[in-house]
Amino acid sequence: MTEGAPHLERRFGLLQATALNMTNMIGVGPFITIPALMSAMNGPQAMVGWLVALVIAMVDGMVWAELAAAIPGSGGSYAYLRRAFGPQTWGRLMAFLFIWQLILSGPMEIASGFIGMQEYLHYVLPNLPAKWTPILIGGACLILLYRKIGSIGKITVALWIGTLLTVGAVMVTGVFHFEAKKAFDFDPGAFNFSMGFLFGLGAATRVGLYDYLGYYDVCYIGGEVRDPGRTMARSILYSVLAVAAIYIGINLSINGVVSWREFVPAGETPKPVVSMMMERIYGTKIAGALSWMVIWTAFGSIFALLLGYSRIPYAAAVDGNFFKAFAKLHPTKDFPHLSLILMTVISVACSYLTLGQVIDALLVTRILVQFIGQTVALMWLRKKEPEMERPYRMWAYPLPCFVALAGWAFVFFTYENKVKAYGLGMLVLGLVVFGIWSSVSKNWPFAPKR
């Protein structure tokens, strides 16, 4: 590298990495998905789905932790799949498919933050036109992220502190006003096993997984993390454990004040359940204040997601697997500015869909290539490169891998057929596009024989 040329700087430590993951994970998720969660199984037994999601997130987090520690560059799954399966052969295909699904699923995840934020903004600013909210918030995030990584680390910690204050306020309020008869108001036969129970559990698990998504966000900016072999693995595991405790506390706090029967079935528009909870206890002024705190938390999640996902097209472009223009860094601020702009624009566009649509689309497109593919990649790397340096090694290997594979398969097959068809259709379309691109560019598997 030429001295003085733009380059990624390793400025993120364990605190910033954990803050990034947790800010992403908490975001607006638990504040907007409780109605969807309770509707999945028609009652608080849907918390079982959150526990299933926690098990999947824990074992999948161990997969991410080992891969991140061993392959500590930027790009996350892109780098892991490419390295495991061979950068010039099958790894090239898997890396392309990951980028293919990310260009849609990443903005979908970010868009869910915009959608959830709109309901809380409408509560405090009822005259604000909803159609302008994503544009205004997206523009604000873009301005904050358009700077060097060192100052971004400080902003990340500040947003994280606001997130912790928000969840703390909700849980403390819940402790002092908790009513067990509301929180554990089960219908007769709520736990009777049937196919309906199984598919309801699958739906609840999907909502739970959506809420947990983000425990791996630091992996996407691995090239900007100090001591990545230790920092990324620890931040992933710490984030999953901390957020699991927070989620359970938030869920019980809200359901212990506002009966689930008041917001089930969930509609297409998520209800501002925290505003409902606080208004019932303290009145509209305090409810408004807490609504602003939830908006802060949602903003932090959008900020964290845009930061992480903007590094992936850059990493792919550097390797020649995406448009060359995206391989450029900002000439003075040393970050992939074109990738950031691309992800922001697509995210804003996706925010005009419904919450249910974006959750289904982002999960079903990731399961086959990213989550299942990455677990297989770890197992293949263990066999192919046993001597590879691994600062973190998965506990009880390979059991967590098998649990992760079973969990992701369960989530995929409990989707409605049309959603599964969408996920498989996107995969097939990606394969076709890869084949055409490789044929035109004379790359594997159509490279001329020597």
C-alpha positions in Angstrom: 0.0 0.0 0.0 1.3 3.5 -0.9 2.3 5.5 2.1 -0.4 8.1 2.8 -3.0 6.4 0.7 -6.5 5.9 2.1 -6.8 2.8 4.2 -9.0 1.2 6.9 -7.8 2.0 10.5 -8.1 -0.4 13.4 -9.7 1.8 16.0 -12.6 -0.3 17.4 -11.9 -1.9 20.7 -14.0 -4.4 22.8 -16.3 -1.6 24.2 -17.0 -0.1 20.8 -17.5 -3.6 19.2 -19.9 -4.7 21.9 -21.8 -1.4 21.8 -22.1 -1.7 18.0 -23.5 -5.2 18.3 -25.9 -4.5 21.1 -27.1 -1.2 19.6 -27.9 -3.1 16.4 -29.6 -6.0 18.2 -31.9 -4.0 20.5 -32.7 -1.2 18.1 -36.5 -0.9 17.7 -37.1 -4.7 17.5 -38.5 -5.6 21.0 -40.5 -2.4 21.0 -42.4 -3.2 17.8 -42.4 -7.0 17.5 -44.2 -8.0 20.8 -47.6 -7.9 19.1 -46.3 -10.1 16.2 -44.7 -12.4 18.7 -47.9 -12.9 20.8 -50.0 -13.2 17.6 -47.8 -16.1 16.4 -49.1 -18.4 19.1 -52.0 -16.4 20.4 -50.7 -15.8 23.8 -47.6 -15.5 26.1 -46.6 -19.1 25.3 -44.9 -17.5 22.3 -42.0 -16.7 24.7 -41.0 -20.3 24.0 -40.2 -19.1 20.5 -37.9 -16.4 21.8 -36.1 -19.1 23.9 -35.7 -21.3 20.8 -34.4 -18.2 18.9 -31.9 -17.6 21.8 -30.5 -21.1 21.4 -30.1 -20.7 17.7 -28.5 -17.3 18.2 -26.1 -18.6 20.8 -24.8 -21.5 18.7 -24.7 -19.4 15.6 -22.8 -16.8 17.5 -20.2 -19.4 18.3 -19.9 -20.1 14.5 -19.4 -16.4 13.9 -16.9 -16.0 16.7 -14.6 -18.7 15.5 -14.7 -17.5 11.9 -14.2 -13.9 12.9 -11.2 -14.7 15.1 -9.6 -16.8 12.4 -10.4 -14.5 9.4 -10.3 -11.0 10.9 -10.8 -8.8 7.8 -13.8 -6.7 6.8 -16.8 -8.3 5.0 -18.0 -10.9 7.5 -19.7 -13.8 5.8 -18.3 -12.7 2.4 -14.8 -13.3 3.6 -15.6 -16.5 5.5 -17.4 -18.2 2.6 -14.8 -17.2 0.1 -11.9 -18.5 2.1 -13.6 -21.7 3.2 -14.7 -22.9 -0.3 -11.9 -21.5 -2.4 -11.7 -17.9 -3.6 -11.4 -18.9 -7.3 -14.0 -21.7 -7.3 -17.0 -22.6 -5.1 -16.0 -19.8 -2.7 -16.4 -17.3 -5.5 -19.9 -18.6 -6.1 -20.9 -18.6 -2.4 -19.4 -15.1 -1.9 -21.4 -13.8 -4.9 -24.6 -15.4 -3.6 -24.0 -13.7 -0.2 -23.6 -10.3 -1.8 -26.6 -11.0 -4.0 -28.9 -11.7 -1.0 -27.3 -8.9 1.1 -28.1 -6.2 -1.4 -31.8 -6.9 -0.6 -31.8 -8.4 2.9 -29.4 -5.9 4.4 -31.6 -2.9 3.4 -34.7 -4.8 4.5 -33.3 -5.1 8.0 -32.4 -1.5 8.1 -35.8 -0.6 6.7 -37.5 -2.4 9.7 -35.9 0.2 11.9 -37.4 3.0 9.8 -40.9 1.3 9.9 -40.8 0.9 13.7 -39.5 4.4 14.3 -42.4 5.8 12.3 -45.0 4.6 14.8 -43.3 6.2 17.7 -42.6 9.4 15.8 -46.3 9.5 14.9 -47.1 9.2 18.6 -45.1 12.3 19.5 -45.4 14.2 16.2 -48.8 13.1 14.8 -48.7 15.7 12.0 -45.3 14.6 10.7 -45.9 13.1 7.2 -44.9 9.4 7.4 -43.6 9.4 3.8 -40.8 11.8 4.7 -39.6 10.0 7.9 -37.3 7.4 6.2 -35.7 10.1 4.0 -35.0 12.4 6.9 -33.7 9.7 9.2 -31.6 8.1 6.4 -30.1 11.5 5.6 -29.2 12.1 9.3 -27.5 8.7 9.6 -25.6 9.3 6.3 -24.3 12.6 7.7 -23.1 11.0 11.0 -21.4 8.1 9.2 -19.7 10.3 6.7 -16.5 10.6 8.8 -13.4 8.7 10.1 -13.9 5.5 12.1 -12.4 6.9 15.3 -15.2 9.5 15.7 -17.8 6.9 14.7 -16.7 4.7 17.6 -17.5 7.6 20.0 -20.9 8.1 18.4 -21.6 4.4 18.6 -20.9 4.3 22.4 -23.1 7.4 22.9 -26.0 5.7 21.0 -25.5 2.5 23.0 -25.7 4.4 26.3 -29.0 5.9 25.1 -30.2 2.4 24.2 -29.3 1.0 27.7 -31.2 3.9 29.4 -34.3 3.2 27.3 -34.4 -0.5 28.1 -33.6 0.3 31.7 -36.5 2.7 32.0 -38.9 0.1 30.5 -37.7 -2.7 32.7 -37.6 -0.7 36.0 -41.2 0.6 35.3 -42.2 -3.0 34.6 -40.8 -4.2 37.9 -42.8 -1.8 39.9 -46.1 -2.2 38.0 -45.9 -5.9 37.0 -49.1 -8.0 37.1 -48.4 -11.7 36.8 -52.0 -12.4 35.8 -51.5 -10.3 32.7 -48.0 -11.5 31.8 -49.0 -15.2 32.2 -52.6 -15.1 30.9 -52.6 -18.3 29.0 -55.6 -19.7 27.1 -56.7 -23.3 27.9 -54.6 -25.8 26.0 -52.0 -23.2 25.2 -49.2 -25.8 25.4 -51.0 -28.7 23.7 -48.7 -30.0 21.0 -50.0 -30.1 17.4 -49.0 -29.1 13.9 -50.5 -25.7 14.6 -48.4 -25.3 17.7 -45.3 -26.3 15.8 -45.9 -23.8 13.0 -46.8 -21.2 15.5 -43.6 -21.9 17.3 -41.7 -21.5 14.0 -43.4 -18.1 13.5 -42.5 -17.0 17.0 -39.0 -18.1 16.6 -38.6 -16.1 13.4 -39.8 -13.0 15.3 -37.3 -13.8 18.0 -34.4 -14.3 15.6 -35.3 -11.0 13.9 -34.9 -9.3 17.3 -31.6 -11.0 18.0 -30.1 -10.2 14.5 -27.0 -8.1 14.8 -24.9 -10.1 17.3 -22.3 -10.4 14.5 -22.4 -6.8 13.2 -18.7 -6.1 14.2 -17.6 -8.9 11.8 -18.5 -6.7 8.9 -15.9 -4.0 9.9 -13.3 -6.5 11.0 -10.6 -4.6 9.2 -11.2 -1.6 11.6 -11.1 -3.6 14.9 -8.1 -3.7 17.3 -6.9 -7.2 18.3 -9.6 -8.7 16.1 -8.9 -12.3 17.1 -10.0 -11.7 20.7 -12.2 -8.6 20.4 -14.7 -9.9 17.8 -15.3 -13.3 19.4 -15.8 -11.8 22.9 -18.1 -9.0 21.7 -20.4 -11.5 19.9 -20.8 -13.8 22.9 -21.2 -10.9 25.4 -23.8 -9.2 23.2 -26.0 -12.3 22.8 -26.0 -13.0 26.6 -26.6 -9.4 27.5 -29.4 -8.8 25.0 -31.1 -12.1 25.9 -31.5 -10.9 29.5 -32.7 -7.5 28.3 -35.3 -8.9 25.9 -36.8 -11.2 28.5 -37.0 -8.3 30.9 -38.6 -6.0 28.3 -41.2 -8.6 27.2 -42.3 -9.4 30.7 -42.3 -5.6 31.7 -44.6 -4.7 28.8 -46.9 -7.8 29.0 -47.2 -7.3 32.8 -48.7 -3.9 32.3 -50.5 -4.1 28.9 -52.4 -7.4 28.3 -51.4 -9.2 25.1 -55.1 -9.4 24.3 -55.1 -5.6 23.6 -52.7 -5.9 20.7 -53.4 -9.4 19.3 -53.9 -10.0 16.4 -51.1 -7.8 15.2 -51.9 -5.6 12.1 -49.6 -4.6 9.3 -48.7 -1.4 11.2 -46.7 -2.1 14.4 -48.2 -0.7 17.6 -46.1 1.6 19.8 -46.4 -0.7 22.9 -44.0 1.2 25.0 -46.0 4.4 24.5 -49.1 2.5 25.4 -47.5 1.1 28.6 -46.1 4.4 29.8 -49.3 6.3 29.0 -51.3 3.8 31.1 -49.0 4.3 34.1 -47.7 7.9 34.0 -49.8 9.8 31.4 -49.0 11.2 28.0 -46.1 13.4 28.9 -43.9 10.6 30.3 -45.1 8.3 27.4 -43.9 11.0 25.0 -40.5 11.2 26.7 -40.1 7.4 26.5 -41.2 7.4 22.9 -38.4 9.8 22.1 -36.0 7.3 23.9 -37.3 4.5 21.7 -36.7 6.7 18.7 -33.2 7.2 19.8 -32.7 3.5 20.2 -34.1 2.8 16.7 -31.9 5.5 15.2 -28.9 3.8 16.9 -29.8 0.5 15.3 -30.1 2.0 11.8 -26.7 3.7 12.3 -25.0 0.5 13.4 -26.5 -1.5 10.5 -25.5 1.0 7.9 -22.0 1.1 9.3 -21.6 -2.6 9.1 -23.4 -3.4 5.8 -21.7 -0.5 3.9 -18.3 -2.4 4.3 -19.5 -5.5 2.5 -19.8 -4.2 -1.1 -16.4 -2.5 -0.5 -14.8 -5.8 0.5 -16.3 -7.6 -2.5 -15.2 -4.9 -4.9 -11.7 -5.0 -3.6 -11.6 -8.7 -4.5 -13.1 -8.1 -7.9 -16.5 -9.6 -7.0 -18.5 -6.4 -7.2 -18.4 -3.1 -9.2 -14.9 -1.6 -9.2 -16.2 1.8 -8.2 -17.2 0.5 -4.7 -13.5 -0.5 -4.0 -12.6 3.2 -3.5 -12.3 4.8 0.0 -13.0 8.4 0.7 -9.8 10.3 -0.1 -9.6 12.0 3.3 -11.9 10.2 5.7 -10.8 6.6 4.9 -14.2 4.8 4.6 -16.1 3.3 1.7 -18.4 6.2 1.0 -20.0 4.9 -2.2 -21.1 1.7 -0.5 -22.5 3.7 2.4 -24.6 5.8 0.0 -25.8 2.7 -1.9 -27.0 0.9 1.2 -28.7 4.1 2.5 -30.7 4.7 -0.7 -31.9 1.1 -1.0 -32.8 1.0 2.7 -34.9 4.1 2.5 -36.7 2.7 -0.6 -37.5 -0.6 1.3 -38.9 1.2 4.2 -42.2 1.7 2.4 -43.1 -2.0 2.7 -44.8 -3.5 5.8 -42.9 -4.8 8.8 -44.1 -8.4 8.1 -42.8 -8.2 4.5 -39.4 -7.0 5.4 -38.9 -9.5 8.3 -39.9 -12.5 6.1 -37.8 -11.3 3.1 -34.6 -10.6 5.1 -34.7 -13.9 7.0 -35.7 -16.3 4.3 -33.0 -15.0 1.9 -30.2 -15.3 4.5 -30.9 -18.7 5.9 -29.7 -20.9 3.0 -26.5 -19.0 2.0 -25.4 -17.1 5.0 -26.4 -18.9 8.1 -26.4 -22.6 6.9 -23.6 -22.0 4.4 -21.4 -20.3 7.0 -21.9 -23.2 9.5 -20.9 -25.7 6.8 -17.9 -23.4 5.9 -16.6 -23.6 9.5 -16.8 -27.4 9.5 -15.1 -27.6 6.1 -12.3 -25.2 7.3 -11.8 -27.4 10.4 -11.2 -30.3 8.1 -9.3 -28.6 5.3 -7.1 -26.3 7.4 -6.7 -27.9 10.8 -3.4 -26.0 11.4 -5.2 -22.6 10.8 -4.6 -20.2 13.7 -7.9 -19.9 15.7 -7.7 -17.4 18.6 -11.2 -18.6 19.6 -12.3 -22.2 19.1 -15.9 -23.2 19.4 -16.8 -25.0 22.7 -18.0 -28.6 22.3 -17.4 -28.7 18.6 -19.1 -29.9 16.4 -22.3 -30.1 18.6 -23.1 -26.3 18.3 -22.8 -26.6 14.5 -25.4 -29.4 14.3 -27.7 -27.5 16.6 -27.4 -24.4 14.4 -28.1 -26.3 11.3 -31.2 -28.0 12.8 -32.4 -24.6 14.1 -32.1 -22.8 10.8 -33.7 -25.7 8.9 -36.7 -25.6 11.4 -37.1 -21.9 10.8 -37.0 -22.2 7.0 -39.4 -25.2 6.8 -42.0 -23.6 9.1 -42.4 -20.7 6.7 -45.5 -20.5 4.4 -44.9 -22.1 1.1 -45.0 -18.8 -0.8 -42.2 -17.4 1.4 -40.1 -20.5 1.0 -40.7 -20.2 -2.8 -39.5 -16.6 -2.6 -36.3 -17.6 -0.8 -35.5 -20.5 -3.2 -36.4 -18.3 -6.1 -33.9 -15.6 -5.1 -31.3 -18.3 -4.7 -32.0 -19.8 -8.2 -32.0 -16.3 -9.7 -28.7 -15.6 -8.1 -27.2 -18.8 -9.6 -28.4 -17.7 -13.0 -26.9 -14.3 -12.7 -23.7 -15.7 -11.5 -23.6 -18.1 -14.4 -24.2 -15.3 -16.9 -21.6 -13.0 -15.3 -19.0 -15.8 -15.1 -19.6 -16.8 -18.7 -19.3 -13.2 -20.0 -16.1 -12.5 -17.9 -14.6 -15.9 -18.7 -14.2 -16.8 -15.0 -14.8 -20.0 -13.1 -16.5 -22.3 -14.0 -16.2 -21.0 -17.6 -12.5 -20.0 -17.5 -10.5 -21.2 -20.5 -8.5 -24.4 -19.8 -4.8 -24.0 -19.7 
